[in-house]
Amino acid sequence: MDLGLAGKRFAVTGGTRGIGRAVVEGLIAEGATVAYCARTPEAVTDAQKELGSNARGSAVDVGDTAALTAWVDATAEAFGGLDGVVANVSALAIPESPENWRTTFEVDLMGTIGLVDAALPHLLASESGSIVTISSVSGREVDFAAGPYGTMKAAIIHYTQGLAYKLAAQGVRANTVSPGNTYFPGGVWPTIETENPELFAEALALNPTGRMATPQEVANGVVFLSSSAASFITGTNLVVDGALTRGVQF
């Protein structure tokens, strides 16, 4: 299937590792040009060595709205516009504390909103504007990550579906991807596997596939929803979890 992404221009937050990195690689493989960001310059430098000339990395803290807006505008200027954005950053602040509530609000939710607000004028000028936000299965059911993380992930789904309704007549689509547990080096699950093997075993046992997702499996859904092959899909929450969740999604 031709996804129609050749020549398209994207901005991806949190693009140096895990799901974000796989999204960047997936978009590039389909012929898109991609700008990505991460908070630490070292992570961006390391990723840039591997991603090559079709990717443009920058160190940006998405919790800094002014810096995020400046990055989006600079990306649009360099690329001659933007056709899509993927909001992927999370603080992964799971334990309940006042600090984690504030951090998760600023990074997960406001980082997503800040990216969309900055990109929207450019997406409206595109012939095929796309917004994909990354939520989590923790946004649709109560699990060990209930609290700051799960609450903000649920808010992201609601926010994105509202965007879809408001922007449909203007030619911009908005969708969410909600991954289940996703295992990759440097991610949260290898740390839990080492530091809390009981929780890791419990989480693994919940999935009838007997394993966790790879970043590439989640990114495949993001790339598809970002493409013209999904031109009539907007306002959806695509759950990529290997049947981990049991609630019926209507």
Secondary structure as UniProt FT lines:
FT   TURN            6..7
FT   STRAND          9..13
FT   HELIX           18..29
FT   TURN            30..31
FT   STRAND          33..38
FT   HELIX           41..51
FT   TURN            53..54
FT   STRAND          55..59
FT   TURN            62..63
FT   HELIX           65..79
FT   STRAND          84..87
FT   HELIX           98..104
FT   HELIX           105..109
FT   HELIX           110..125
FT   STRAND          129..134
FT   HELIX           137..139
FT   TURN            144..147
FT   HELIX           148..167
FT   HELIX           168..170
FT   STRAND          172..179
FT   TURN            185..186
FT   HELIX           188..195
FT   HELIX           197..206
FT   TURN            208..209
FT   HELIX           215..225
FT   HELIX           228..230
FT   TURN            231..232
FT   STRAND          237..240
FT   TURN            242..243
//
